[in-house]
Amino acid sequence: MIELLRSNDLVLLSWLEVYLRDAGIENLVLDHHISVTEGSIGAFNRRLMVLDEDLAAARALLAEAGIEAGS
């Protein structure tokens, strides 16, 4: 898997999980556990991961939605 996006916006990440899944793109958000360590203050980014072969399609979907993904 490869990182598509980093964010501490949990609403955005939740929406993107569903948006990508509805488009047939498997994804996974890593670093959920960090909220226990940080006390839920949102200081640490979570990573949205996709399969290597889905990266281009996922980036295209994010661009279509007006969301900038990392390069």
CHARMM internal coordinates of N, CA and C (Angstrom, degrees):
IC EDIT
DIST 1 N 1 CA 1.4475
DIST 1 CA 1 C 1.5275
ANGL 1 N 1 CA 1 C 108.14
DIST 1 C 2 N 1.3268
ANGL 1 CA 1 C 2 N 113.96
DIHE 1 N 1 CA 1 C 2 N 156.50
DIST 2 N 2 CA 1.4520
ANGL 1 C 2 N 2 CA 120.53
DIHE 1 CA 1 C 2 N 2 CA -178.27
DIST 2 CA 2 C 1.5324
ANGL 2 N 2 CA 2 C 109.04
DIHE 1 C 2 N 2 CA 2 C -132.96
DIST 2 C 3 N 1.3188
ANGL 2 CA 2 C 3 N 115.31
DIHE 2 N 2 CA 2 C 3 N 148.11
DIST 3 N 3 CA 1.4584
ANGL 2 C 3 N 3 CA 119.89
DIHE 2 CA 2 C 3 N 3 CA -178.56
DIST 3 CA 3 C 1.5191
ANGL 3 N 3 CA 3 C 110.92
DIHE 2 C 3 N 3 CA 3 C -72.87
DIST 3 C 4 N 1.3160
ANGL 3 CA 3 C 4 N 114.94
DIHE 3 N 3 CA 3 C 4 N 129.11
DIST 4 N 4 CA 1.4599
ANGL 3 C 4 N 4 CA 121.76
DIHE 3 CA 3 C 4 N 4 CA 176.51
DIST 4 CA 4 C 1.5278
ANGL 4 N 4 CA 4 C 110.32
DIHE 3 C 4 N 4 CA 4 C -97.27
DIST 4 C 5 N 1.3244
ANGL 4 CA 4 C 5 N 116.22
DIHE 4 N 4 CA 4 C 5 N -39.35
DIST 5 N 5 CA 1.4659
ANGL 4 C 5 N 5 CA 120.35
DIHE 4 CA 4 C 5 N 5 CA -171.95
DIST 5 CA 5 C 1.5241
ANGL 5 N 5 CA 5 C 109.69
DIHE 4 C 5 N 5 CA 5 C -158.62
DIST 5 C 6 N 1.3262
ANGL 5 CA 5 C 6 N 116.31
DIHE 5 N 5 CA 5 C 6 N 148.24
DIST 6 N 6 CA 1.4707
ANGL 5 C 6 N 6 CA 122.66
DIHE 5 CA 5 C 6 N 6 CA 171.27
DIST 6 CA 6 C 1.5175
ANGL 6 N 6 CA 6 C 107.41
DIHE 5 C 6 N 6 CA 6 C -119.25
DIST 6 C 7 N 1.3190
ANGL 6 CA 6 C 7 N 115.41
DIHE 6 N 6 CA 6 C 7 N 135.76
DIST 7 N 7 CA 1.4588
ANGL 6 C 7 N 7 CA 119.08
DIHE 6 CA 6 C 7 N 7 CA 178.59
DIST 7 CA 7 C 1.5245
ANGL 7 N 7 CA 7 C 109.65
DIHE 6 C 7 N 7 CA 7 C -160.97
DIST 7 C 8 N 1.3159
ANGL 7 CA 7 C 8 N 115.91
DIHE 7 N 7 CA 7 C 8 N 153.82
DIST 8 N 8 CA 1.4536
ANGL 7 C 8 N 8 CA 120.38
DIHE 7 CA 7 C 8 N 8 CA 170.03
DIST 8 CA 8 C 1.5275
ANGL 8 N 8 CA 8 C 110.53
DIHE 7 C 8 N 8 CA 8 C -108.25
DIST 8 C 9 N 1.3260
ANGL 8 CA 8 C 9 N 116.18
DIHE 8 N 8 CA 8 C 9 N 11.20
DIST 9 N 9 CA 1.4675
ANGL 8 C 9 N 9 CA 122.76
DIHE 8 CA 8 C 9 N 9 CA 176.52
DIST 9 CA 9 C 1.5262
ANGL 9 N 9 CA 9 C 107.99
DIHE 8 C 9 N 9 CA 9 C -87.12
DIST 9 C 10 N 1.3282
ANGL 9 CA 9 C 10 N 115.89
DIHE 9 N 9 CA 9 C 10 N 99.03
DIST 10 N 10 CA 1.4581
ANGL 9 C 10 N 10 CA 120.29
DIHE 9 CA 9 C 10 N 10 CA -174.95
DIST 10 CA 10 C 1.5225
ANGL 10 N 10 CA 10 C 112.96
DIHE 9 C 10 N 10 CA 10 C -67.13
DIST 10 C 11 N 1.3164
ANGL 10 CA 10 C 11 N 117.13
DIHE 10 N 10 CA 10 C 11 N -30.64
DIST 11 N 11 CA 1.4598
ANGL 10 C 11 N 11 CA 120.43
DIHE 10 CA 10 C 11 N 11 CA 177.92
DIST 11 CA 11 C 1.5298
ANGL 11 N 11 CA 11 C 109.77
DIHE 10 C 11 N 11 CA 11 C -67.79
DIST 11 C 12 N 1.3253
ANGL 11 CA 11 C 12 N 116.75
DIHE 11 N 11 CA 11 C 12 N -45.67
DIST 12 N 12 CA 1.4608
ANGL 11 C 12 N 12 CA 121.14
DIHE 11 CA 11 C 12 N 12 CA 177.73
DIST 12 CA 12 C 1.5300
ANGL 12 N 12 CA 12 C 110.72
DIHE 11 C 12 N 12 CA 12 C -59.85
DIST 12 C 13 N 1.3154
ANGL 12 CA 12 C 13 N 116.62
DIHE 12 N 12 CA 12 C 13 N -47.11
DIST 13 N 13 CA 1.4645
ANGL 12 C 13 N 13 CA 120.11
DIHE 12 CA 12 C 13 N 13 CA -179.09
DIST 13 CA 13 C 1.5207
ANGL 13 N 13 CA 13 C 111.59
DIHE 12 C 13 N 13 CA 13 C -61.85
DIST 13 C 14 N 1.3068
ANGL 13 CA 13 C 14 N 116.65
DIHE 13 N 13 CA 13 C 14 N -41.97
DIST 14 N 14 CA 1.4667
ANGL 13 C 14 N 14 CA 120.50
DIHE 13 CA 13 C 14 N 14 CA 178.41
DIST 14 CA 14 C 1.5288
ANGL 14 N 14 CA 14 C 110.33
DIHE 13 C 14 N 14 CA 14 C -62.12
DIST 14 C 15 N 1.3269
ANGL 14 CA 14 C 15 N 116.31
DIHE 14 N 14 CA 14 C 15 N -44.85
DIST 15 N 15 CA 1.4645
ANGL 14 C 15 N 15 CA 120.54
DIHE 14 CA 14 C 15 N 15 CA 179.10
DIST 15 CA 15 C 1.5241
ANGL 15 N 15 CA 15 C 111.02
DIHE 14 C 15 N 15 CA 15 C -62.65
DIST 15 C 16 N 1.3280
ANGL 15 CA 15 C 16 N 116.51
DIHE 15 N 15 CA 15 C 16 N -43.35
DIST 16 N 16 CA 1.4602
ANGL 15 C 16 N 16 CA 120.32
DIHE 15 CA 15 C 16 N 16 CA -179.37
DIST 16 CA 16 C 1.5243
ANGL 16 N 16 CA 16 C 111.84
DIHE 15 C 16 N 16 CA 16 C -65.14
DIST 16 C 17 N 1.3284
ANGL 16 CA 16 C 17 N 117.33
DIHE 16 N 16 CA 16 C 17 N -37.10
DIST 17 N 17 CA 1.4646
ANGL 16 C 17 N 17 CA 119.95
DIHE 16 CA 16 C 17 N 17 CA 176.83
DIST 17 CA 17 C 1.5231
ANGL 17 N 17 CA 17 C 110.49
DIHE 16 C 17 N 17 CA 17 C -56.60
DIST 17 C 18 N 1.3164
ANGL 17 CA 17 C 18 N 116.36
DIHE 17 N 17 CA 17 C 18 N -47.24
DIST 18 N 18 CA 1.4615
ANGL 17 C 18 N 18 CA 121.30
DIHE 17 CA 17 C 18 N 18 CA -178.61
DIST 18 CA 18 C 1.5289
ANGL 18 N 18 CA 18 C 110.46
DIHE 17 C 18 N 18 CA 18 C -70.76
DIST 18 C 19 N 1.3144
ANGL 18 CA 18 C 19 N 116.99
DIHE 18 N 18 CA 18 C 19 N -43.59
DIST 19 N 19 CA 1.4675
ANGL 18 C 19 N 19 CA 122.03
DIHE 18 CA 18 C 19 N 19 CA -179.06
DIST 19 CA 19 C 1.5294
ANGL 19 N 19 CA 19 C 111.03
DIHE 18 C 19 N 19 CA 19 C -58.15
DIST 19 C 20 N 1.3187
ANGL 19 CA 19 C 20 N 116.34
DIHE 19 N 19 CA 19 C 20 N -47.11
DIST 20 N 20 CA 1.4651
ANGL 19 C 20 N 20 CA 120.31
DIHE 19 CA 19 C 20 N 20 CA 179.34
DIST 20 CA 20 C 1.5208
ANGL 20 N 20 CA 20 C 111.46
DIHE 19 C 20 N 20 CA 20 C -68.73
DIST 20 C 21 N 1.3250
ANGL 20 CA 20 C 21 N 116.47
DIHE 20 N 20 CA 20 C 21 N -43.13
DIST 21 N 21 CA 1.4701
ANGL 20 C 21 N 21 CA 120.14
DIHE 20 CA 20 C 21 N 21 CA 179.83
DIST 21 CA 21 C 1.5294
ANGL 21 N 21 CA 21 C 110.69
DIHE 20 C 21 N 21 CA 21 C -61.18
DIST 21 C 22 N 1.3378
ANGL 21 CA 21 C 22 N 117.10
DIHE 21 N 21 CA 21 C 22 N -41.00
DIST 22 N 22 CA 1.4698
ANGL 21 C 22 N 22 CA 120.67
DIHE 21 CA 21 C 22 N 22 CA 177.91
DIST 22 CA 22 C 1.5214
ANGL 22 N 22 CA 22 C 112.21
DIHE 21 C 22 N 22 CA 22 C -63.71
DIST 22 C 23 N 1.3358
ANGL 22 CA 22 C 23 N 116.25
DIHE 22 N 22 CA 22 C 23 N -25.58
DIST 23 N 23 CA 1.4655
ANGL 22 C 23 N 23 CA 120.90
DIHE 22 CA 22 C 23 N 23 CA 177.78
DIST 23 CA 23 C 1.5337
ANGL 23 N 23 CA 23 C 111.27
DIHE 22 C 23 N 23 CA 23 C -88.83
DIST 23 C 24 N 1.3314
ANGL 23 CA 23 C 24 N 117.01
DIHE 23 N 23 CA 23 C 24 N 3.58
DIST 24 N 24 CA 1.4468
ANGL 23 C 24 N 24 CA 120.71
DIHE 23 CA 23 C 24 N 24 CA 178.41
DIST 24 CA 24 C 1.5196
ANGL 24 N 24 CA 24 C 114.61
DIHE 23 C 24 N 24 CA 24 C 85.03
DIST 24 C 25 N 1.3236
ANGL 24 CA 24 C 25 N 116.91
DIHE 24 N 24 CA 24 C 25 N 17.31
DIST 25 N 25 CA 1.4579
ANGL 24 C 25 N 25 CA 121.25
DIHE 24 CA 24 C 25 N 25 CA -178.65
DIST 25 CA 25 C 1.5302
ANGL 25 N 25 CA 25 C 108.94
DIHE 24 C 25 N 25 CA 25 C -106.01
DIST 25 C 26 N 1.3295
ANGL 25 CA 25 C 26 N 115.20
DIHE 25 N 25 CA 25 C 26 N 114.79
DIST 26 N 26 CA 1.4621
ANGL 25 C 26 N 26 CA 120.14
DIHE 25 CA 25 C 26 N 26 CA 176.96
DIST 26 CA 26 C 1.5172
ANGL 26 N 26 CA 26 C 109.13
DIHE 25 C 26 N 26 CA 26 C -65.66
DIST 26 C 27 N 1.3224
ANGL 26 CA 26 C 27 N 116.12
DIHE 26 N 26 CA 26 C 27 N 140.24
DIST 27 N 27 CA 1.4556
ANGL 26 C 27 N 27 CA 119.96
DIHE 26 CA 26 C 27 N 27 CA 179.23
DIST 27 CA 27 C 1.5190
ANGL 27 N 27 CA 27 C 110.03
DIHE 26 C 27 N 27 CA 27 C -150.12
DIST 27 C 28 N 1.3142
ANGL 27 CA 27 C 28 N 114.60
DIHE 27 N 27 CA 27 C 28 N 165.45
DIST 28 N 28 CA 1.4523
ANGL 27 C 28 N 28 CA 121.13
DIHE 27 CA 27 C 28 N 28 CA -177.54
DIST 28 CA 28 C 1.5226
ANGL 28 N 28 CA 28 C 107.78
DIHE 27 C 28 N 28 CA 28 C -151.25
DIST 28 C 29 N 1.3281
ANGL 28 CA 28 C 29 N 116.12
DIHE 28 N 28 CA 28 C 29 N 134.88
DIST 29 N 29 CA 1.4650
ANGL 28 C 29 N 29 CA 120.06
DIHE 28 CA 28 C 29 N 29 CA 174.81
DIST 29 CA 29 C 1.5208
ANGL 29 N 29 CA 29 C 107.42
DIHE 28 C 29 N 29 CA 29 C -99.92
DIST 29 C 30 N 1.3177
ANGL 29 CA 29 C 30 N 115.70
DIHE 29 N 29 CA 29 C 30 N 122.62
DIST 30 N 30 CA 1.4570
ANGL 29 C 30 N 30 CA 121.64
DIHE 29 CA 29 C 30 N 30 CA 179.15
DIST 30 CA 30 C 1.5261
ANGL 30 N 30 CA 30 C 110.12
DIHE 29 C 30 N 30 CA 30 C -100.81
DIST 30 C 31 N 1.2915
ANGL 30 CA 30 C 31 N 115.67
DIHE 30 N 30 CA 30 C 31 N 159.29
DIST 31 N 31 CA 1.4649
ANGL 30 C 31 N 31 CA 124.92
DIHE 30 CA 30 C 31 N 31 CA 175.82
DIST 31 CA 31 C 1.5257
ANGL 31 N 31 CA 31 C 113.38
DIHE 30 C 31 N 31 CA 31 C 79.06
DIST 31 C 32 N 1.3443
ANGL 31 CA 31 C 32 N 117.32
DIHE 31 N 31 CA 31 C 32 N 23.09
DIST 32 N 32 CA 1.4726
ANGL 31 C 32 N 32 CA 119.37
DIHE 31 CA 31 C 32 N 32 CA 173.27
DIST 32 CA 32 C 1.5240
ANGL 32 N 32 CA 32 C 110.68
DIHE 31 C 32 N 32 CA 32 C -59.78
DIST 32 C 33 N 1.3183
ANGL 32 CA 32 C 33 N 116.43
DIHE 32 N 32 CA 32 C 33 N -36.31
DIST 33 N 33 CA 1.4632
ANGL 32 C 33 N 33 CA 121.92
DIHE 32 CA 32 C 33 N 33 CA -176.20
DIST 33 CA 33 C 1.5270
ANGL 33 N 33 CA 33 C 113.40
DIHE 32 C 33 N 33 CA 33 C -63.30
DIST 33 C 34 N 1.2910
ANGL 33 CA 33 C 34 N 117.71
DIHE 33 N 33 CA 33 C 34 N -19.89
DIST 34 N 34 CA 1.4630
ANGL 33 C 34 N 34 CA 120.74
DIHE 33 CA 33 C 34 N 34 CA -176.51
DIST 34 CA 34 C 1.5270
ANGL 34 N 34 CA 34 C 111.13
DIHE 33 C 34 N 34 CA 34 C -64.28
DIST 34 C 35 N 1.3396
ANGL 34 CA 34 C 35 N 117.74
DIHE 34 N 34 CA 34 C 35 N -23.52
DIST 35 N 35 CA 1.4633
ANGL 34 C 35 N 35 CA 119.93
DIHE 34 CA 34 C 35 N 35 CA -179.68
DIST 35 CA 35 C 1.5214
ANGL 35 N 35 CA 35 C 111.53
DIHE 34 C 35 N 35 CA 35 C -62.33
DIST 35 C 36 N 1.3209
ANGL 35 CA 35 C 36 N 117.31
DIHE 35 N 35 CA 35 C 36 N -29.75
DIST 36 N 36 CA 1.4608
ANGL 35 C 36 N 36 CA 120.36
DIHE 35 CA 35 C 36 N 36 CA 177.02
DIST 36 CA 36 C 1.5217
ANGL 36 N 36 CA 36 C 109.22
DIHE 35 C 36 N 36 CA 36 C -66.48
DIST 36 C 37 N 1.3133
ANGL 36 CA 36 C 37 N 116.36
DIHE 36 N 36 CA 36 C 37 N -42.11
DIST 37 N 37 CA 1.4579
ANGL 36 C 37 N 37 CA 121.67
DIHE 36 CA 36 C 37 N 37 CA -178.53
DIST 37 CA 37 C 1.5222
ANGL 37 N 37 CA 37 C 111.63
DIHE 36 C 37 N 37 CA 37 C -70.07
DIST 37 C 38 N 1.3184
ANGL 37 CA 37 C 38 N 116.73
DIHE 37 N 37 CA 37 C 38 N -41.28
DIST 38 N 38 CA 1.4628
ANGL 37 C 38 N 38 CA 120.41
DIHE 37 CA 37 C 38 N 38 CA -174.35
DIST 38 CA 38 C 1.5202
ANGL 38 N 38 CA 38 C 113.30
DIHE 37 C 38 N 38 CA 38 C -85.81
DIST 38 C 39 N 1.3063
ANGL 38 CA 38 C 39 N 118.04
DIHE 38 N 38 CA 38 C 39 N -9.52
DIST 39 N 39 CA 1.4588
ANGL 38 C 39 N 39 CA 120.50
DIHE 38 CA 38 C 39 N 39 CA -179.35
DIST 39 CA 39 C 1.5125
ANGL 39 N 39 CA 39 C 113.00
DIHE 38 C 39 N 39 CA 39 C 78.86
DIST 39 C 40 N 1.3272
ANGL 39 CA 39 C 40 N 117.81
DIHE 39 N 39 CA 39 C 40 N 25.34
DIST 40 N 40 CA 1.4711
ANGL 39 C 40 N 40 CA 124.10
DIHE 39 CA 39 C 40 N 40 CA 177.36
DIST 40 CA 40 C 1.5259
ANGL 40 N 40 CA 40 C 113.84
DIHE 39 C 40 N 40 CA 40 C 60.30
DIST 40 C 41 N 1.3247
ANGL 40 CA 40 C 41 N 117.33
DIHE 40 N 40 CA 40 C 41 N 35.20
DIST 41 N 41 CA 1.4691
ANGL 40 C 41 N 41 CA 120.02
DIHE 40 CA 40 C 41 N 41 CA 178.99
DIST 41 CA 41 C 1.5256
ANGL 41 N 41 CA 41 C 111.89
DIHE 40 C 41 N 41 CA 41 C -92.77
DIST 41 C 42 N 1.3266
ANGL 41 CA 41 C 42 N 117.84
DIHE 41 N 41 CA 41 C 42 N -5.30
DIST 42 N 42 CA 1.4601
ANGL 41 C 42 N 42 CA 120.63
DIHE 41 CA 41 C 42 N 42 CA 176.97
DIST 42 CA 42 C 1.5143
ANGL 42 N 42 CA 42 C 114.68
DIHE 41 C 42 N 42 CA 42 C 76.52
DIST 42 C 43 N 1.3165
ANGL 42 CA 42 C 43 N 117.60
DIHE 42 N 42 CA 42 C 43 N 24.71
DIST 43 N 43 CA 1.4679
ANGL 42 C 43 N 43 CA 120.69
DIHE 42 CA 42 C 43 N 43 CA -176.67
DIST 43 CA 43 C 1.5199
ANGL 43 N 43 CA 43 C 113.32
DIHE 42 C 43 N 43 CA 43 C -81.75
DIST 43 C 44 N 1.3159
ANGL 43 CA 43 C 44 N 116.95
DIHE 43 N 43 CA 43 C 44 N -22.87
DIST 44 N 44 CA 1.4569
ANGL 43 C 44 N 44 CA 120.36
DIHE 43 CA 43 C 44 N 44 CA -176.30
DIST 44 CA 44 C 1.5210
ANGL 44 N 44 CA 44 C 110.93
DIHE 43 C 44 N 44 CA 44 C -111.09
DIST 44 C 45 N 1.3123
ANGL 44 CA 44 C 45 N 115.65
DIHE 44 N 44 CA 44 C 45 N 136.20
DIST 45 N 45 CA 1.4553
ANGL 44 C 45 N 45 CA 121.12
DIHE 44 CA 44 C 45 N 45 CA 179.32
DIST 45 CA 45 C 1.5178
ANGL 45 N 45 CA 45 C 111.55
DIHE 44 C 45 N 45 CA 45 C -74.81
DIST 45 C 46 N 1.3084
ANGL 45 CA 45 C 46 N 114.88
DIHE 45 N 45 CA 45 C 46 N 147.71
DIST 46 N 46 CA 1.4604
ANGL 45 C 46 N 46 CA 121.90
DIHE 45 CA 45 C 46 N 46 CA 169.70
DIST 46 CA 46 C 1.5218
ANGL 46 N 46 CA 46 C 106.55
DIHE 45 C 46 N 46 CA 46 C -99.03
DIST 46 C 47 N 1.3263
ANGL 46 CA 46 C 47 N 116.69
DIHE 46 N 46 CA 46 C 47 N 154.82
DIST 47 N 47 CA 1.4656
ANGL 46 C 47 N 47 CA 121.38
DIHE 46 CA 46 C 47 N 47 CA -178.37
DIST 47 CA 47 C 1.5117
ANGL 47 N 47 CA 47 C 110.44
DIHE 46 C 47 N 47 CA 47 C -110.23
DIST 47 C 48 N 1.3313
ANGL 47 CA 47 C 48 N 116.23
DIHE 47 N 47 CA 47 C 48 N 127.08
DIST 48 N 48 CA 1.4555
ANGL 47 C 48 N 48 CA 122.48
DIHE 47 CA 47 C 48 N 48 CA 174.74
DIST 48 CA 48 C 1.5266
ANGL 48 N 48 CA 48 C 107.63
DIHE 47 C 48 N 48 CA 48 C -94.29
DIST 48 C 49 N 1.3123
ANGL 48 CA 48 C 49 N 115.55
DIHE 48 N 48 CA 48 C 49 N 118.00
DIST 49 N 49 CA 1.4535
ANGL 48 C 49 N 49 CA 122.02
DIHE 48 CA 48 C 49 N 49 CA -174.77
DIST 49 CA 49 C 1.5295
ANGL 49 N 49 CA 49 C 110.36
DIHE 48 C 49 N 49 CA 49 C -110.76
DIST 49 C 50 N 1.3342
ANGL 49 CA 49 C 50 N 116.07
DIHE 49 N 49 CA 49 C 50 N 146.36
DIST 50 N 50 CA 1.4603
ANGL 49 C 50 N 50 CA 122.51
DIHE 49 CA 49 C 50 N 50 CA 174.28
DIST 50 CA 50 C 1.5251
ANGL 50 N 50 CA 50 C 108.13
DIHE 49 C 50 N 50 CA 50 C -133.90
DIST 50 C 51 N 1.3161
ANGL 50 CA 50 C 51 N 116.17
DIHE 50 N 50 CA 50 C 51 N 163.62
DIST 51 N 51 CA 1.4567
ANGL 50 C 51 N 51 CA 120.02
DIHE 50 CA 50 C 51 N 51 CA 175.56
DIST 51 CA 51 C 1.5230
ANGL 51 N 51 CA 51 C 109.33
DIHE 50 C 51 N 51 CA 51 C -65.15
DIST 51 C 52 N 1.3225
ANGL 51 CA 51 C 52 N 116.19
DIHE 51 N 51 CA 51 C 52 N 145.61
DIST 52 N 52 CA 1.4727
ANGL 51 C 52 N 52 CA 120.94
DIHE 51 CA 51 C 52 N 52 CA -178.57
DIST 52 CA 52 C 1.5237
ANGL 52 N 52 CA 52 C 111.93
DIHE 51 C 52 N 52 CA 52 C -51.47
DIST 52 C 53 N 1.3238
ANGL 52 CA 52 C 53 N 116.06
DIHE 52 N 52 CA 52 C 53 N -42.93
DIST 53 N 53 CA 1.4607
ANGL 52 C 53 N 53 CA 119.63
DIHE 52 CA 52 C 53 N 53 CA -175.92
DIST 53 CA 53 C 1.5376
ANGL 53 N 53 CA 53 C 112.92
DIHE 52 C 53 N 53 CA 53 C -73.04
DIST 53 C 54 N 1.3313
ANGL 53 CA 53 C 54 N 117.58
DIHE 53 N 53 CA 53 C 54 N -12.58
DIST 54 N 54 CA 1.4676
ANGL 53 C 54 N 54 CA 121.49
DIHE 53 CA 53 C 54 N 54 CA 179.01
DIST 54 CA 54 C 1.5283
ANGL 54 N 54 CA 54 C 113.09
DIHE 53 C 54 N 54 CA 54 C -99.78
DIST 54 C 55 N 1.3216
ANGL 54 CA 54 C 55 N 117.35
DIHE 54 N 54 CA 54 C 55 N -0.42
DIST 55 N 55 CA 1.4589
ANGL 54 C 55 N 55 CA 120.86
DIHE 54 CA 54 C 55 N 55 CA -173.88
DIST 55 CA 55 C 1.5254
ANGL 55 N 55 CA 55 C 112.91
DIHE 54 C 55 N 55 CA 55 C -58.37
DIST 55 C 56 N 1.3142
ANGL 55 CA 55 C 56 N 117.90
DIHE 55 N 55 CA 55 C 56 N -48.61
DIST 56 N 56 CA 1.4719
ANGL 55 C 56 N 56 CA 120.50
DIHE 55 CA 55 C 56 N 56 CA -177.84
DIST 56 CA 56 C 1.5300
ANGL 56 N 56 CA 56 C 111.11
DIHE 55 C 56 N 56 CA 56 C -62.49
DIST 56 C 57 N 1.3219
ANGL 56 CA 56 C 57 N 117.01
DIHE 56 N 56 CA 56 C 57 N -43.75
DIST 57 N 57 CA 1.4692
ANGL 56 C 57 N 57 CA 120.62
DIHE 56 CA 56 C 57 N 57 CA 179.85
DIST 57 CA 57 C 1.5269
ANGL 57 N 57 CA 57 C 110.63
DIHE 56 C 57 N 57 CA 57 C -65.87
DIST 57 C 58 N 1.3234
ANGL 57 CA 57 C 58 N 117.15
DIHE 57 N 57 CA 57 C 58 N -39.47
DIST 58 N 58 CA 1.4639
ANGL 57 C 58 N 58 CA 120.99
DIHE 57 CA 57 C 58 N 58 CA 179.31
DIST 58 CA 58 C 1.5288
ANGL 58 N 58 CA 58 C 110.65
DIHE 57 C 58 N 58 CA 58 C -65.88
DIST 58 C 59 N 1.3252
ANGL 58 CA 58 C 59 N 116.87
DIHE 58 N 58 CA 58 C 59 N -42.85
DIST 59 N 59 CA 1.4740
ANGL 58 C 59 N 59 CA 119.80
DIHE 58 CA 58 C 59 N 59 CA 177.68
DIST 59 CA 59 C 1.5257
ANGL 59 N 59 CA 59 C 110.93
DIHE 58 C 59 N 59 CA 59 C -62.68
DIST 59 C 60 N 1.3214
ANGL 59 CA 59 C 60 N 116.55
DIHE 59 N 59 CA 59 C 60 N -39.19
DIST 60 N 60 CA 1.4678
ANGL 59 C 60 N 60 CA 120.41
DIHE 59 CA 59 C 60 N 60 CA 178.62
DIST 60 CA 60 C 1.5271
ANGL 60 N 60 CA 60 C 110.92
DIHE 59 C 60 N 60 CA 60 C -63.07
DIST 60 C 61 N 1.3293
ANGL 60 CA 60 C 61 N 116.74
DIHE 60 N 60 CA 60 C 61 N -41.47
DIST 61 N 61 CA 1.4679
ANGL 60 C 61 N 61 CA 120.19
DIHE 60 CA 60 C 61 N 61 CA 178.17
DIST 61 CA 61 C 1.5235
ANGL 61 N 61 CA 61 C 111.44
DIHE 60 C 61 N 61 CA 61 C -64.87
DIST 61 C 62 N 1.3197
ANGL 61 CA 61 C 62 N 117.02
DIHE 61 N 61 CA 61 C 62 N -41.14
DIST 62 N 62 CA 1.4462
ANGL 61 C 62 N 62 CA 119.98
DIHE 61 CA 61 C 62 N 62 CA 178.54
DIST 62 CA 62 C 1.5305
ANGL 62 N 62 CA 62 C 110.77
DIHE 61 C 62 N 62 CA 62 C -65.34
DIST 62 C 63 N 1.3267
ANGL 62 CA 62 C 63 N 116.88
DIHE 62 N 62 CA 62 C 63 N -41.21
DIST 63 N 63 CA 1.4645
ANGL 62 C 63 N 63 CA 120.29
DIHE 62 CA 62 C 63 N 63 CA 178.39
DIST 63 CA 63 C 1.5316
ANGL 63 N 63 CA 63 C 110.20
DIHE 62 C 63 N 63 CA 63 C -62.85
DIST 63 C 64 N 1.3159
ANGL 63 CA 63 C 64 N 115.96
DIHE 63 N 63 CA 63 C 64 N -40.26
DIST 64 N 64 CA 1.4684
ANGL 63 C 64 N 64 CA 121.15
DIHE 63 CA 63 C 64 N 64 CA 178.43
DIST 64 CA 64 C 1.5395
ANGL 64 N 64 CA 64 C 110.62
DIHE 63 C 64 N 64 CA 64 C -62.07
DIST 64 C 65 N 1.3350
ANGL 64 CA 64 C 65 N 115.90
DIHE 64 N 64 CA 64 C 65 N -33.45
DIST 65 N 65 CA 1.4644
ANGL 64 C 65 N 65 CA 121.02
DIHE 64 CA 64 C 65 N 65 CA 179.29
DIST 65 CA 65 C 1.5268
ANGL 65 N 65 CA 65 C 112.52
DIHE 64 C 65 N 65 CA 65 C -85.93
DIST 65 C 66 N 1.3394
ANGL 65 CA 65 C 66 N 116.71
DIHE 65 N 65 CA 65 C 66 N -2.72
DIST 66 N 66 CA 1.4567
ANGL 65 C 66 N 66 CA 120.58
DIHE 65 CA 65 C 66 N 66 CA 179.00
DIST 66 CA 66 C 1.5165
ANGL 66 N 66 CA 66 C 113.98
DIHE 65 C 66 N 66 CA 66 C 80.67
DIST 66 C 67 N 1.3280
ANGL 66 CA 66 C 67 N 116.24
DIHE 66 N 66 CA 66 C 67 N 24.97
DIST 67 N 67 CA 1.4639
ANGL 66 C 67 N 67 CA 121.37
DIHE 66 CA 66 C 67 N 67 CA -179.80
DIST 67 CA 67 C 1.5209
ANGL 67 N 67 CA 67 C 108.81
DIHE 66 C 67 N 67 CA 67 C -112.35
DIST 67 C 68 N 1.3199
ANGL 67 CA 67 C 68 N 116.32
DIHE 67 N 67 CA 67 C 68 N 127.98
DIST 68 N 68 CA 1.4531
ANGL 67 C 68 N 68 CA 121.01
DIHE 67 CA 67 C 68 N 68 CA -178.20
DIST 68 CA 68 C 1.5275
ANGL 68 N 68 CA 68 C 109.69
DIHE 67 C 68 N 68 CA 68 C -86.16
DIST 68 C 69 N 1.3206
ANGL 68 CA 68 C 69 N 116.03
DIHE 68 N 68 CA 68 C 69 N 122.11
DIST 69 N 69 CA 1.4649
ANGL 68 C 69 N 69 CA 121.48
DIHE 68 CA 68 C 69 N 69 CA 176.76
DIST 69 CA 69 C 1.5132
ANGL 69 N 69 CA 69 C 108.74
DIHE 68 C 69 N 69 CA 69 C -96.31
DIST 69 C 70 N 1.3272
ANGL 69 CA 69 C 70 N 115.88
DIHE 69 N 69 CA 69 C 70 N 156.83
DIST 70 N 70 CA 1.4545
ANGL 69 C 70 N 70 CA 120.77
DIHE 69 CA 69 C 70 N 70 CA 176.46
DIST 70 CA 70 C 1.5059
ANGL 70 N 70 CA 70 C 110.60
DIHE 69 C 70 N 70 CA 70 C -65.81
DIST 70 C 71 N 1.3275
ANGL 70 CA 70 C 71 N 116.79
DIHE 70 N 70 CA 70 C 71 N 158.97
DIST 71 N 71 CA 1.4629
ANGL 70 C 71 N 71 CA 120.12
DIHE 70 CA 70 C 71 N 71 CA -178.06
DIST 71 CA 71 C 1.5000
ANGL 71 N 71 CA 71 C 111.84
DIHE 70 C 71 N 71 CA 71 C -92.23
END
COOR INIT
IC SEED 1 N 1 CA 1 C
IC BUILD
